[in-house]
Amino acid sequence: MLWQLRQADKLNGVRGIVFGEMPDCVSPGAAPNLLEEAILHALQDFDGPIAIGLRSGHVSRQNVTLTFGVEAELRVADEAQLT
């Protein structure tokens, strides 16, 4: 899907991309960071920040909700703040 968006020039003007956690998207026997590597490869020439693993979506703990198109600021937190 990322390749299709790029090929259709739908990422023009996008200033940042956020991906939620994907804990169940690893195939048995696959490297644990294979999906993250594929995302970064597909977006290798993207000129903006890419956040992967945001606590968003269908997870069992408190998470973050971002509305599409809303302006947001992402900051890096230390590990103690993430637990």
N, C-alpha and C positions, 0 to 999 in steps of 0.2 A: 504494500500500500504506500509506503514512503517513496519508493521509486516512482510509482504512478503520480503521486502528488508533485514530485520534483519535475518529472517529464511534462506534466501539464502546467508547469509554472505556478502552481497553487501555493508554493512556499515563498513567493516573492512578497516582500513587505513583512514577513513574519520575523519578529525580533527575538524570539526565544521559544523553545519547545520543552514541554514537561511531560514525562511519562510516569505513570503511577507504578506501584509495586506490582510485580508479576511473579509471585512465589510459586505458582503452579504451572508455569510455562517452560519447565525444563524437562526434556525427554530423558528417560532412564539411560544412563551411560553417556549422556552429553556433558560437555563442560558446563559448570554452573553459570558462567558468565557469557555463554554463547549468544543469547538473545541480546544482551547489552552490546556485545561486539558487533552483531549484525546491524543494530540500530546506529551505532557510531560509524560503521562503514557506509551505510546508506546516506548518512548525513555528513560525510567527511569534509565536504567543502561548504557546509552551512556556516554562515557568518553570524553566529549568535550563541548564547548559552543553551546548553542542552542538559536538563535535569532528569535523571533516571532514578526511580525508586522512591518517588514521593509517596508519603502515606496518603494515598487517595484510592478510592474505589471500594471494592468489596473485601475488606480485611476485618479481622476480628477485634482490632483495637481502634482507639480514637484516630481519626484521619482528617485530612484537609480536603475541603471542597472548593474547587475553583470553577467559576462560571466561564463558559466559552466567551472569548472576546473581552473579558474584563481585564483592566490593567492590574498587574500584580508585581510585587517585588519579592524575589527569592534571596534568602541569605543562608550562608553555610553556618550550621550550628555545630558545637562540639558534641562528641559522642554522649556525654552525660545528659544533654538536653534531649536526646533522641529516645531515651528509655522511659 
